[in-house]
């Protein structure tokens, strides 16, 4: 017997099953994630340091993975922590990763770090958003610049606090985004990618696509040839024009589902005019903190 065959026998002989129903769910999830990541069985087996035969048995439900194997495959496939919990449950194990509320006492160091990042982004906007694009934290610049644009709207409180709903709703920021089709079209393609592996993202995508005036062609993912190097949001209210591009930052090596899903979106000026307006608004806010305004 070859060394690889001997190794496989030691690893998996004890987990051969006669009743595949216990592991069919895990096998389907594993195969789905492997295909989503564009990997064949040979590539995944090599990266996970296992035999192709063992991997095939896991996908077909003929073998039950150990907890360590589930974790190894989750890491190799870069599966989000919430979905790793689902894979553990499907394999018959308790979830490993917690999902604390952001205001939990033990997450105070994280909240402090987030507040620091938001302050450092001044005088430009910055948001902390969750997996569904709900804004959970924002800096003063975000309120100074975007607050007056929201004004009195027909958005529900839930949708008004969602970065994407407020962008797509006809009564939201969309009214002031000069290049709305270009900007929102790029965003919806990102949501299509997220929806491929997330039911929550798929629901959000469908809600956005249901708004009036959303082009029907956005219902399908599309290749965007000739796109600019950065997606820029161009705003106009009266005589004031603003242009921002954004960066997304995540926490390194989170071991909690909530923290793993957080993203920090920082808005950066795309031209000198925007730099000047943001600086002027920040100075005015310092002098009159209760009367922020976006006016010429």
C-alpha positions in Angstrom: 0.0 0.0 0.0 1.3 3.4 -0.9 2.0 6.1 1.7 -0.8 8.3 0.5 -3.3 5.4 0.5 -2.1 4.4 4.0 -2.6 8.0 5.2 -6.1 8.1 3.8 -7.0 4.8 5.5 -5.8 6.2 8.8 -7.7 9.4 8.4 -11.0 8.2 7.1 -11.6 4.5 7.7 -13.3 5.3 11.0 -15.8 7.7 9.5 -17.3 5.6 6.6 -21.0 5.7 7.0 -23.8 3.3 6.0 -26.4 6.0 6.5 -25.5 8.9 4.3 -28.4 11.1 5.5 -26.3 12.4 8.4 -23.7 14.0 6.0 -25.6 14.7 2.8 -26.2 18.3 4.0 -22.5 18.9 4.7 -21.5 17.4 1.4 -23.9 19.7 -0.6 -22.5 22.7 1.2 -19.0 21.7 0.6 -19.5 21.1 -3.1 -21.4 24.4 -3.4 -18.5 26.4 -1.8 -15.9 24.5 -3.8 -17.7 25.4 -7.1 -18.3 29.0 -6.0 -14.6 29.4 -5.4 -13.9 27.9 -8.9 -11.9 25.0 -7.6 -12.0 21.4 -8.8 -11.6 18.5 -6.4 -7.9 18.1 -7.2 -7.1 21.7 -6.3 -9.1 21.6 -3.1 -7.6 18.3 -2.0 -4.1 19.5 -2.6 -4.7 22.8 -0.7 -6.4 21.0 2.2 -3.7 18.3 2.2 -6.1 15.4 1.8 -6.7 12.7 -0.8 -9.2 13.3 -3.7 -10.9 10.1 -2.7 -11.6 11.4 0.9 -12.8 14.7 -0.5 -15.2 12.9 -2.9 -16.5 10.8 0.0 -17.2 13.9 2.0 -19.1 15.6 -0.9 -21.2 12.5 -1.5 -21.9 11.8 2.1 -20.0 8.5 2.3 -17.7 9.9 5.0 -18.2 12.1 8.0 -15.6 14.9 8.5 -14.0 15.6 11.8 -14.4 19.0 13.3 -10.8 19.7 12.4 -11.5 18.8 8.8 -14.5 21.1 8.6 -12.4 23.9 9.9 -9.6 23.2 7.6 -11.9 23.1 4.5 -13.6 26.3 5.7 -10.2 28.1 5.9 -9.0 26.8 2.6 -12.2 27.9 0.9 -12.3 31.2 2.8 -15.8 30.6 3.9 -17.4 33.3 6.1 -17.7 32.5 9.7 -21.5 32.4 9.7 -21.4 29.8 7.0 -18.7 27.8 8.7 -21.1 27.5 11.6 -23.7 26.1 9.2 -21.2 23.6 7.9 -20.4 22.5 11.4 -24.1 22.0 12.2 -24.5 20.1 8.9 -21.6 17.8 9.9 -23.2 17.2 13.4 -21.1 19.6 15.5 -21.9 22.6 17.6 -21.2 26.0 16.0 -17.8 27.4 16.9 -18.2 31.1 16.3 -20.3 33.4 18.4 -22.3 36.3 17.1 -22.2 39.0 19.8 -24.1 42.3 19.6 -21.7 45.1 18.7 -22.6 46.9 22.0 -21.5 43.8 24.1 -19.1 44.8 26.9 -16.4 42.5 25.7 -16.3 44.3 22.3 -15.5 47.7 23.8 -11.9 47.6 22.5 -13.3 47.1 19.0 -15.8 49.9 19.3 -13.0 52.2 20.6 -10.9 51.3 17.5 -13.8 51.9 15.2 -14.5 55.3 16.7 -10.8 56.2 16.3 -10.8 55.2 12.6 -14.0 57.3 12.0 -12.4 60.3 13.7 -9.3 60.0 11.7 -11.3 60.2 8.5 -12.5 63.7 9.2 -13.4 66.0 7.5 -14.6 63.3 5.1 -17.4 60.8 5.7 -16.9 57.3 7.1 -19.4 54.6 7.9 -19.3 51.2 9.7 -21.7 48.9 8.0 -22.9 45.3 8.7 -23.5 42.4 6.4 -26.7 43.9 5.1 -25.3 47.3 4.6 -27.0 48.8 7.7 -25.0 51.7 9.1 -24.1 50.9 12.7 -21.7 53.8 13.2 -20.8 57.0 11.4 -18.5 60.0 11.9 -19.6 63.6 12.2 -18.6 64.3 8.5 -21.1 61.7 7.3 -23.9 63.5 9.1 -22.7 66.9 7.9 -22.5 65.9 4.3 -25.2 63.3 3.8 -27.6 64.4 6.5 -29.0 67.4 4.6 -29.3 65.3 1.5 -31.6 62.9 3.2 -34.0 65.5 4.4 -37.7 64.5 4.7 -38.1 61.2 2.9 -40.6 58.4 2.6 -38.0 55.8 3.6 -38.8 53.7 6.7 -36.4 54.1 9.6 -34.9 50.7 8.7 -34.3 51.6 5.1 -33.1 55.1 5.9 -30.3 53.5 8.0 -29.3 51.2 5.2 -26.6 52.5 2.8 -27.9 50.7 -0.2 -31.6 51.3 0.3 -31.0 55.1 0.8 -29.0 55.0 -2.5 -31.6 53.1 -4.5 -34.8 54.5 -3.2 -36.2 57.3 -5.5 -36.7 59.5 -2.5 -33.3 58.9 -1.0 -29.7 60.0 -1.9 -30.6 58.9 -5.5 -32.1 62.3 -6.1 -28.7 64.0 -5.7 -26.4 61.4 -7.4 -25.7 62.9 -10.8 -24.3 59.7 -12.1 -26.8 57.4 -10.4 -27.0 54.7 -13.1 -23.2 54.4 -13.4 -22.7 54.4 -9.6 -25.7 52.2 -8.6 -25.0 49.8 -11.5 -21.6 49.1 -10.2 -23.0 48.5 -6.7 -25.6 46.1 -7.9 -23.0 44.0 -9.6 -21.2 43.7 -6.2 -24.4 42.6 -4.6 -24.9 40.0 -7.3 -21.5 38.5 -6.3 -22.4 38.5 -2.6 -25.8 36.9 -3.5 -24.1 33.9 -5.0 -23.2 32.7 -1.5 -25.6 34.6 0.8 -29.4 34.3 1.1 -29.5 37.7 3.0 -27.6 39.4 0.2 -29.9 37.8 -2.4 -33.0 39.2 -0.5 -31.3 42.6 -0.3 -30.6 42.5 -4.1 -34.2 41.7 -4.9 -35.4 44.5 -2.7 -33.2 47.0 -4.5 -34.1 45.8 -7.9 -37.8 46.2 -7.1 -37.5 50.0 -6.8 -39.1 52.1 -9.5 -36.7 53.2 -12.3 -34.1 50.5 -11.7 -33.1 49.2 -15.1 -34.4 45.6 -15.8 -31.0 44.6 -17.2 -29.5 44.9 -13.7 -31.4 41.7 -12.7 -28.7 39.7 -14.3 -24.9 39.9 -13.5 -23.0 41.4 -16.4 -19.5 41.9 -17.5 -18.6 45.6 -17.3 -16.0 46.4 -20.0 -14.3 49.7 -20.1 -15.1 50.6 -16.6 -13.2 53.5 -14.9 -10.4 52.6 -12.4 -12.6 53.7 -9.5 -16.4 53.9 -9.0 -17.0 57.6 -8.1 -20.2 59.0 -6.6 -21.0 62.5 -7.9 -23.5 64.5 -5.8 -25.1 67.8 -6.6 -27.4 70.0 -4.5 -28.0 73.5 -5.8 -24.6 75.0 -6.7 -22.6 72.5 -4.6 -21.0 69.5 -6.3 -19.2 66.7 -4.5 -17.3 63.7 -5.8 -16.2 60.7 -3.6 -14.6 57.3 -4.1 -14.5 54.9 -1.2 -12.3 52.3 0.4 -13.5 49.3 2.4 -11.7 48.0 5.4 -12.3 44.9 7.5 -11.0 43.6 10.8 -8.1 41.2 10.6 -8.7 37.6 11.7 -12.0 38.1 13.5 -13.3 35.1 15.5 -16.9 36.4 15.9 -19.5 36.5 13.2 -20.6 40.1 13.9 -17.0 41.4 13.7 -16.3 39.3 10.6 -19.2 41.0 8.8 -18.3 44.6 9.7 -16.9 46.8 7.0 -15.6 50.4 7.4 -16.4 52.5 4.3 -14.3 55.6 4.0 -15.2 58.3 1.5 -12.3 60.1 -0.1 -12.5 63.3 -2.2 -12.2 62.7 -6.0 -11.3 66.4 -6.8 -10.0 69.5 -5.1 -13.5 71.1 -5.1 -14.8 68.3 -2.8 -11.8 68.8 -0.5 -12.6 72.5 -0.2 -16.3 72.0 0.5 -15.6 69.3 3.1 -13.1 71.5 4.9 -15.5 74.5 4.8 -18.3 72.4 6.2 -16.1 71.1 9.0 -15.0 74.6 9.9 -18.6 75.8 10.0 -19.6 72.9 12.1 -16.9 73.8 14.6 -18.3 77.3 14.9 -22.0 76.3 14.8 -22.1 72.6 15.7 -25.9 72.6 15.8 -26.5 74.0 12.4 -24.7 71.8 9.8 -25.6 72.7 6.2 -24.7 71.8 2.7 -25.0 75.1 0.8 -23.0 77.3 -1.4 
